[in-house]
Amino acid sequence: MKNVKRLLYVLGVVALLLGGYGFYSRLFIGERDVNYGSYVTWGLWVAMYLFFAGIASGSYMVATLDHLFEVPLFKGMGKYALWAALVTLPAALISIGMDLGHMERIWKVYLQPNFNSLLAQMVWGYTIFGIVILATLVLATRQKERPTLSMKILMSVGFAVAIFISGGVGALLGVNASRAVWHVGLLPAQFPIFSLATGVALMLIIVCFFGTMRDETRLRLQRVLGVGVIVLLLVKTYILWADFSMSLYSGVPQNVEAINQVLYGDYWWSFWILQIVLGTIVPIIVLLMPNWSKNRWLVGLIGVLVLVGFAAARANIVFPALSIPELAGLAEAFSGPHLNFDYFPSLMEWSVTVGVVGLSTLAFLIGLDRLPFLKNSPSEVTQ
């Protein structure tokens, strides 16, 4: 699969170059060229923050199968999941950092924290999580046969923190009582499941495109991960149905308007095409076909589609809820730049996101090629 790696290197470099415009504009000009504003206060960068943070925590959860629970089939795969977590967590923080009006004030959260604030808890949670990922990865490089007691203790702490930060992201939305469609108990419960699903999908991509283990072992891994993807997609679909049906049945106007915006409004294509068809139905159908695991290219692409579907799912949680006026007539009362409810990411916002994707992709690939404990690709799995 050397051709895949070369292609990803090229795409990563191109994405990073395309992101140069967005990074420059945001850092040196400010938020002039964004399409969110006083009404739609969160945009693409917040959605991508949710997405990348989910991959980071989900990848760490997958790593516990090797370094904590000692599942034989996953032996040797944990360090690749940890590396994936380490490169996607900064991608999440860069994305949300770009959304901050005064990025230079981040020090206040550390030196003058208000731990009653959920945001402060999340910042400290991400900081602790990043340190735990790095420490776990260092221990993983020194691991011989079985995980040591110190490794298991650290993995247990990291596992708890991964669940906390992924559930905390859901709580961060859910505590917004003014947004009725978010103010439900399902969000903190469903986000860890979403995170695990993205972690499993990413591991499926890694095994298919970068795995050099024996075909028999690779096929077994692909089948197990494929079944995991199917189960998690079905769980996600059930949660989605429960969320939407309760919102519609409740008859709360803001809930109903937000769900209708997802299903039939400006964001219908993101929901039906990206999230449901490409991100859910197609992967389930392919992964249920006979002998699907023998086609590495196909299975790897299915993993990519699942990630695209979950990225769209994050956007479909954020955008429609903010596109509904909190007060009747608000959209007509004031007009001007950044005073509208019809949000679609600007070119600058897309540029930053593409650049972040390119940066994280290149970081992962460089790690595979340059770091001694990763450069041989995933091949240490128990035969």
Number of C-alpha atoms within 10 A of each C-alpha: 12 9 9 12 15 12 11 16 18 14 16 23 17 14 22 24 16 19 24 16 16 24 21 13 19 18 11 9 10 14 18 13 16 22 24 27 17 11 19 22 17 18 23 26 24 22 23 24 27 26 26 27 26 34 31 31 35 32 30 32 29 26 31 23 17 22 27 22 14 16 12 12 17 20 20 20 25 26 24 25 26 26 22 28 31 25 21 28 24 21 26 26 20 18 26 20 18 22 22 14 10 10 12 9 10 13 10 11 15 13 8 10 15 13 12 8 10 15 16 17 18 18 17 17 17 23 13 14 26 19 14 20 23 15 15 23 21 14 18 19 12 10 14 9 8 12 19 15 10 11 20 17 14 19 24 17 14 24 21 14 20 28 22 21 25 29 21 23 21 23 22 17 18 20 17 13 11 11 19 19 27 24 17 19 13 16 23 22 16 17 24 24 21 24 29 26 30 32 27 28 27 24 26 28 23 19 24 26 21 20 22 17 17 13 12 11 18 23 20 13 20 24 19 15 21 25 16 17 26 19 14 20 23 15 16 19 14 12 17 15 12 12 18 20 13 16 22 18 10 11 11 13 13 19 23 20 21 26 21 17 20 22 18 12 13 17 19 16 15 19 23 18 15 20 25 20 16 20 26 25 16 15 24 21 11 16 20 14 9 8 11 17 23 16 11 20 14 16 25 22 16 25 25 19 21 28 24 18 24 26 23 25 22 21 23 22 19 21 27 24 22 21 19 22 17 15 7 9 9 15 16 9 7 9 10 6 10 18 17 20 21 17 23 15 15 15 14 23 28 17 22 27 26 20 25 26 23 25 21 22 23 21 18 18 20 14 19 20 14 11 11 10 16 18 13 15 19 23 19 15 20 14 13
